Amino acid sequence: MGALTRAAILATFLLSLVLPAPSGADDDPGPALAGTPVAGTADPAQAPALTTGRYLDRLPATGELHYRLPRTETGTTFHVAALYVGSGNSIGEGLRLKVGTTPGDQGCGSGGVFRPTLGEPAPVLFTTVSTWTDVTDHECATADGLFLSVGAPIEAADADLAFEILVFEEPPLSSYSFDVLPTPEQRAWTPLVPAATARELPLGTTPTNAPVVRDGTFRLELRPGRTLVLAIPLDWDQSLAAQLDAVLPKGAPATDGIRVQVVGPMLGTSQVSFTDARPADWTEGTGSFRTGAQSHVVAYPNRDSYDAGINTESLAGIHYVVISWTGTAADGTAATSPEDAALSVPATVTLARSGEAQDGVPAYTELDGLIGPQAGSRLVDGTLQAPVVAARTPPKVSDDGFPVELLVAGGLAIVAALLFVLNRVHHHVKRGRHRR
């Protein structure tokens, strides 16, 4: 186990000690969105520059908003995400992100928000895009800067809504070869045992205001059309299991609309697909209900996977557990009756991390102003800390050209050896006298 691995494990342990204790269940979780105000432009020539950070803008009614992504050093990867709270009841694409070497181009990646169902009065919508490539001379990795465009939402009512832009510029690997990093096996689902006493705290309504927690069981209220979010640190080589348990009353809106998602620091969904074979302990319908999500291991090679079931940016950092109930009625229409709107079902969510940072910790190139992802950071909020490098004092040199430290060490070794010999001689003499 290397020094870097030991440091990572120690940091994770210390983080678990300093995370704040949960506050009262009636506390306000804070604003749903936040960030530095920015104004994207219809004219790419006037586009503002975005570096690592969280920004706040308003969605366009038509066309696209443009931004610039100036690159710090050749080989870096841009991870960009968008997040907003929609106006409600709509089906279709929300907005689309495009990143390219020219304005409006999507040659370096794209991502879209899609609303699959009705019944959510205030859906939390997010998408992400990454420019990562394993081709060292690819223009998306070598261009001095890239362009980001945000398209207008298909739902006219969403125009001019506030939305977040998250930007993280990730340093390149020191050798730019991820072949030396192990590819982890896909995690299987293991049922979790909820704690006898669930913790109460104000859950967030978006990833932005989600409280950061540790492993454990937490109490919540399931409501049709409502989204709740928890945040939890995940380091390299770690994964997360999230299990939701409830007892649903008869006549409740369709339970297949209840979803648990694990989302990465840059809002990329990261979970094992169980569509072909749902875990045996998961249940559907009214009465005792259970569902959940198992994240993929946070591993650099996962971002190069050709498995359609793996869709993650694979970054250490604060991850999010998003719990939602679309509130769609059994016939597929929006459940808008007063009874459904007032429905509140007590439930628990149990979180359990597994694994520890070991051989999968990537070695990043040291660049001024760029820091690699860290388990305890949201990556875009200024909490990344530069690695502590111990200052080394140049060795003093004697008149003969030898390092003073070496001479001192050698002298001490000689003195120690002489003392050892004298001690043995003294001991020998005493034994001889005793015999006489």
Solvent accessible surface area in square Angstrom, and as a share of the most:
residue,aa,sasa,rsa
1,M,138,0.62
2,G,41,0.40
3,A,72,0.56
4,L,103,0.51
5,T,13,0.08
6,R,132,0.48
7,A,56,0.43
8,A,20,0.15
9,I,50,0.26
10,L,100,0.50
11,A,59,0.46
12,T,33,0.19
13,F,119,0.50
14,L,86,0.43
15,L,35,0.17
16,S,35,0.23
17,L,115,0.57
18,V,108,0.62
19,L,21,0.10
20,P,97,0.61
21,A,84,0.65
22,P,49,0.31
23,S,60,0.39
24,G,44,0.42
25,A,54,0.42
26,D,145,0.75
27,D,65,0.34
28,D,120,0.62
29,P,48,0.30
30,G,30,0.28
31,P,95,0.60
32,A,37,0.29
33,L,29,0.14
34,A,35,0.27
35,G,31,0.30
36,T,82,0.47
37,P,115,0.73
38,V,27,0.16
39,A,70,0.55
40,G,12,0.12
41,T,34,0.20
42,A,85,0.66
43,D,69,0.36
44,P,41,0.26
45,A,87,0.68
46,Q,125,0.56
47,A,5,0.04
48,P,34,0.21
49,A,47,0.36
50,L,0,0.00
51,T,77,0.45
52,T,55,0.32
53,G,12,0.11
54,R,33,0.12
55,Y,27,0.10
56,L,50,0.25
57,D,16,0.08
58,R,127,0.46
59,L,5,0.03
60,P,14,0.09
61,A,74,0.57
62,T,112,0.65
63,G,53,0.51
64,E,49,0.22
65,L,23,0.12
66,H,15,0.07
67,Y,0,0.00
68,R,97,0.35
69,L,0,0.00
70,P,47,0.29
71,R,26,0.10
72,T,68,0.40
73,E,83,0.37
74,T,83,0.48
75,G,8,0.07
76,T,2,0.01
77,T,9,0.05
78,F,1,0.00
79,H,1,0.01
80,V,0,0.00
81,A,0,0.00
82,A,1,0.00
83,L,1,0.00
84,Y,0,0.00
85,V,43,0.25
86,G,5,0.05
87,S,50,0.32
88,G,10,0.10
89,N,81,0.42
90,S,13,0.08
91,I,102,0.52
92,G,11,0.11
93,E,59,0.26
94,G,1,0.01
95,L,1,0.01
96,R,87,0.32
97,L,0,0.00
98,K,39,0.16
99,V,0,0.00
100,G,0,0.00
101,T,35,0.21
102,T,75,0.44
103,P,55,0.35
104,G,25,0.24
105,D,51,0.26
106,Q,96,0.43
107,G,55,0.53
108,C,11,0.07
109,G,20,0.19
110,S,46,0.30
111,G,10,0.10
112,G,31,0.30
113,V,6,0.03
114,F,131,0.55
115,R,8,0.03
116,P,84,0.53
117,T,47,0.27
118,L,54,0.27
119,G,8,0.08
120,E,28,0.13
121,P,86,0.54
122,A,48,0.37
123,P,8,0.05
124,V,22,0.13
125,L,15,0.07
126,F,34,0.14
127,T,11,0.07
128,T,37,0.22
129,V,8,0.05
130,S,42,0.27
131,T,7,0.04
132,W,42,0.15
133,T,20,0.11
134,D,67,0.34
135,V,71,0.41
136,T,83,0.48
137,D,111,0.58
138,H,66,0.29
139,E,104,0.47
140,C,4,0.03
141,A,3,0.02
142,T,51,0.30
143,A,25,0.20
144,D,132,0.69
145,G,25,0.24
146,L,2,0.01
147,F,47,0.19
148,L,0,0.00
149,S,1,0.01
150,V,0,0.00
151,G,12,0.12
152,A,30,0.23
153,P,11,0.07
154,I,121,0.61
155,E,45,0.20
156,A,87,0.67
157,A,61,0.47
158,D,0,0.00
159,A,29,0.23
160,D,85,0.44
161,L,50,0.25
162,A,29,0.22
163,F,0,0.00
164,E,0,0.00
165,I,0,0.00
166,L,5,0.03
167,V,0,0.00
168,F,2,0.01
169,E,8,0.04
170,E,1,0.00
171,P,3,0.02
172,P,13,0.08
173,L,12,0.06
174,S,73,0.47
175,S,79,0.51
176,Y,54,0.20
177,S,42,0.27
178,F,32,0.13
179,D,121,0.63
180,V,120,0.69
181,L,17,0.09
182,P,66,0.41
183,T,100,0.58
184,P,38,0.24
185,E,149,0.67
186,Q,103,0.46
187,R,75,0.27
188,A,80,0.62
189,W,29,0.10
190,T,91,0.53
191,P,72,0.45
192,L,28,0.14
193,V,136,0.78
194,P,46,0.29
195,A,54,0.42
196,A,116,0.90
197,T,112,0.65
198,A,10,0.08
199,R,65,0.24
200,E,93,0.42
201,L,11,0.05
202,P,19,0.12
203,L,14,0.07
204,G,0,0.00
205,T,48,0.28
206,T,1,0.00
207,P,4,0.02
208,T,22,0.13
209,N,18,0.09
210,A,2,0.01
211,P,32,0.20
212,V,33,0.19
213,V,4,0.03
214,R,73,0.27
215,D,61,0.32
216,G,23,0.23
217,T,4,0.02
218,F,0,0.00
219,R,93,0.34
220,L,9,0.04
221,E,57,0.25
222,L,4,0.02
223,R,101,0.37
224,P,22,0.14
225,G,9,0.08
226,R,82,0.30
227,T,13,0.08
228,L,7,0.04
229,V,0,0.00
230,L,0,0.00
231,A,0,0.00
232,I,0,0.00
233,P,3,0.02
234,L,0,0.00
235,D,11,0.06
236,W,10,0.04
237,D,27,0.14
238,Q,16,0.07
239,S,0,0.00
240,L,0,0.00
241,A,10,0.08
242,A,0,0.00
243,Q,0,0.00
244,L,0,0.00
245,D,27,0.14
246,A,10,0.08
247,V,108,0.62
248,L,2,0.01
249,P,59,0.37
250,K,185,0.79
251,G,72,0.69
252,A,19,0.15
253,P,6,0.04
254,A,22,0.17
255,T,15,0.09
256,D,116,0.60
257,G,8,0.08
258,I,9,0.05
259,R,111,0.41
260,V,7,0.04
261,Q,21,0.09
262,V,0,0.00
263,V,0,0.00
264,G,1,0.01
265,P,1,0.00
266,M,0,0.00
267,L,4,0.02
268,G,4,0.03
269,T,44,0.26
270,S,4,0.03
271,Q,46,0.21
272,V,7,0.04
273,S,62,0.40
274,F,35,0.15
275,T,120,0.70
276,D,147,0.76
277,A,76,0.59
278,R,104,0.38
279,P,18,0.11
280,A,111,0.86
281,D,37,0.19
282,W,28,0.10
283,T,54,0.31
284,E,114,0.51
285,G,32,0.31
286,T,64,0.37
287,G,28,0.27
288,S,87,0.56
289,F,8,0.03
290,R,50,0.18
291,T,11,0.07
292,G,6,0.06
293,A,3,0.02
294,Q,9,0.04
295,S,1,0.00
296,H,5,0.02
297,V,8,0.04
298,V,5,0.03
299,A,3,0.02
300,Y,9,0.03
301,P,12,0.08
302,N,11,0.06
303,R,34,0.12
304,D,36,0.19
305,S,41,0.27
306,Y,204,0.78
307,D,71,0.37
308,A,108,0.83
309,G,29,0.27
310,I,31,0.16
311,N,107,0.55
312,T,22,0.13
313,E,11,0.05
314,S,3,0.02
315,L,0,0.00
316,A,0,0.00
317,G,0,0.00
318,I,4,0.02
319,H,5,0.02
320,Y,5,0.02
321,V,0,0.00
322,V,4,0.02
323,I,2,0.01
324,S,11,0.07
325,W,0,0.00
326,T,10,0.06
327,G,1,0.01
328,T,16,0.09
329,A,26,0.20
330,A,101,0.78
331,D,112,0.58
332,G,46,0.44
333,T,73,0.42
334,A,26,0.20
335,A,15,0.12
336,T,100,0.58
337,S,43,0.28
338,P,107,0.68
339,E,128,0.57
340,D,26,0.13
341,A,78,0.61
342,A,84,0.65
343,L,37,0.18
344,S,46,0.30
345,V,4,0.02
346,P,82,0.52
347,A,4,0.03
348,T,26,0.15
349,V,0,0.00
350,T,9,0.05
351,L,2,0.01
352,A,32,0.25
353,R,51,0.19
354,S,53,0.34
355,G,43,0.42
356,E,79,0.35
357,A,3,0.02
358,Q,75,0.33
359,D,118,0.61
360,G,4,0.04
361,V,25,0.14
362,P,6,0.04
363,A,58,0.45
364,Y,41,0.15
365,T,46,0.27
366,E,161,0.72
367,L,34,0.17
368,D,141,0.73
369,G,80,0.77
370,L,21,0.11
371,I,43,0.22
372,G,15,0.15
373,P,10,0.06
374,Q,55,0.25
375,A,13,0.10
376,G,37,0.35
377,S,2,0.01
378,R,35,0.13
379,L,2,0.01
380,V,6,0.04
381,D,63,0.33
382,G,71,0.69
383,T,63,0.37
384,L,28,0.14
385,Q,120,0.53
386,A,68,0.53
387,P,105,0.66
388,V,150,0.86
389,V,123,0.71
390,A,91,0.71
391,A,108,0.83
392,R,219,0.80
393,T,111,0.64
394,P,105,0.66
395,P,70,0.44
396,K,145,0.61
397,V,95,0.54
398,S,30,0.19
399,D,155,0.81
400,D,119,0.62
401,G,50,0.48
402,F,111,0.46
403,P,48,0.30
404,V,50,0.29
405,E,95,0.43
406,L,109,0.54
407,L,86,0.43
408,V,81,0.46
409,A,56,0.43
410,G,31,0.30
411,G,30,0.29
412,L,118,0.59
413,A,61,0.48
414,I,112,0.57
415,V,80,0.46
416,A,58,0.45
417,A,55,0.43
418,L,103,0.51
419,L,111,0.55
420,F,132,0.55
421,V,82,0.47
422,L,114,0.57
423,N,93,0.48
424,R,131,0.48
425,V,80,0.46
426,H,112,0.50
427,H,85,0.38
428,H,131,0.58
429,V,67,0.39
430,K,110,0.46
431,R,114,0.42
432,G,24,0.23
433,R,158,0.58
434,H,162,0.72
435,R,175,0.64
436,R,219,0.80
